[in-house]
Amino acid sequence: MEINSSNIKQGNTFYVTFICIIAALGGLLFGYDTAVIADAIGFLTQKFGLSPTMKGWAASCILIGCIAGVIIAGNFSDKLGRKRTLILAGILFFISSTGSALSQTFWVFALFRIIAGIAVGVASLASPVYIAEVAPAQIRGRMVSVNQLAIVGGMLVTYFVNYFIAQGKPEQWNVETGWRWMFGIGVFPSVILLTLLLKAPESPRWLTKKGNEQEAYQILAKIDGTDYARIELDSIKSAIAIEEDSIKTLLKPGLFRVLVIAVLLAILQQVTGINVFLYFAPEIFKQLGSHTDTAMLQTIVVGLVNVIFTIVAIGTVDKIGRKPLMMIGAAGMGICLLAMGLSAQLQRQPVWMLVFILGYIACFALSVGPVTWVILSEIFPTSIRGRAIGIATVFLWGADFLVTQTYPMIDSNLWLIDKFHHAFPFYLYFLMCLVLILVMVYLVPETKGKTLEEIETMWLKRK
């Protein structure tokens, strides 16, 4: 196909940053909808008289939807495009926020939380894939990490919103009405995402795969200039020429290794315990003796630390590399978890526990949080990237569900409390950090600075 470049302007960082930020709004809604339960869970427990098991379900039912959302999004993304998949997520976010806020029974509430999970699952796949396929190699790690920044930023926004909704209000008002506002405010970012997506282009790699080379070239030229567009389009076409458009491709020796690595990283990101602190932080702080308002303020501090160190990750992931950040972060998380366990077991909790929780959050935000998504977004072939990441992300949300559902049950188990004084979960997550370090050392290669096509060729050459 002959490509006319006479009317194409040279690319600029502003354009690629702008479209990546639009996609990252899906991550912001992802963060908002998953974290809103943290401050609402106590009020929901009182409102609906929830047992520890049902309290776990109130927090974890969204994750069942996440698994369904990823399954839907993987095929949807590869067949109909990354942009349309993000639009689907925005519509589902709007529906779930409205329905959760208006729910009159617990099971209706749970249904809309599952719909919220479908939206989160769709966004968790579509946003990083879209960003990875739009951003040039030299800034791809930073741009994908912006999605993680949007996720933790959405969580921080949630903590602030929830605090100002609940602050100074009678307990009964929060039990009857306050939690409804916490969920309902999610409508506004949903509308913003849907509006801005109208101005976003489709992924040039997906367009090339579908035969729309002219449109793909124009987008690439806007991203980084006409010279970049010609070289990149040729590279994409060469990679597509040797691809097989079947998920069975992943059963080849080199690519099956990729799938195993992706699934392991997805599971380990969650079973190292992060969402225990993101979903149950106010309840943990209340156990340590904090008043409701104080516990919510402490949760805001957790959110601030999460955002600050995610920004650090954005500045370092393309300089230091994926492997060093992951190993440093996992080691730091493990040390903090072990310290939390010892602090709880020795019953020296209040001050030190907060310090160790913040240290753990900082290490996660610096590494395992954003870098896992960077690695997942760049290691699969273009033709099956959406579906392949979908497989890995199903395992991620499944692991998240397991941790979130079981934590209240483990933490309220009388035998474990008697033996460990609430320390057992922290010891368990510490062991998972050790496993993550071993996986990074022995299985995961460095992908810093490589184009998506170079990474794909690297795997295909491996046996």
Buried (B, 14 or more C-beta within 10 A) or exposed (E): EEBEEEEBEEBEEEBBBEBBBBBBBBBBBBBBBBBBBBBBBBBBBBBBEBEBEBBBBBBBBBBBBBBBBBBBBBBBBBEBBBBBBBBBBBBBBBBBBBBBBEBEEBEEBBBBBBBBBBBBBBBBBBBBBBBBBBBBBEBBBBBBBBBBBBBBBBBBBBBBBBBEBBEEBEEEEBBEBBBBBBBBBBBEBBEBBBEBBEEBBBBBBBBBBBEBBBBBBBBBBBBBBBEBBBBBBEBBBEBBEEBEEEBEBBEBEBBEBBBBBBBBBBBBBBBBBBBBBBBBBBBBBBBBEBEBEBBBBBBBBBBBBBBBBBBBBBEBBBEBBBBBBBBBBBBBBBBBBBBBBBBBBEEEBEEBBBEBBBBBBBBBBBBBBBBBBBBBBBBBBBBBBBBBBBBBBBBBBBBBBBBBBBBBBBBBBEEBBEEBBBBBBBBBBBBBBEBBBEBBEEEBBEBBEBBBBEBBBBBBEEE
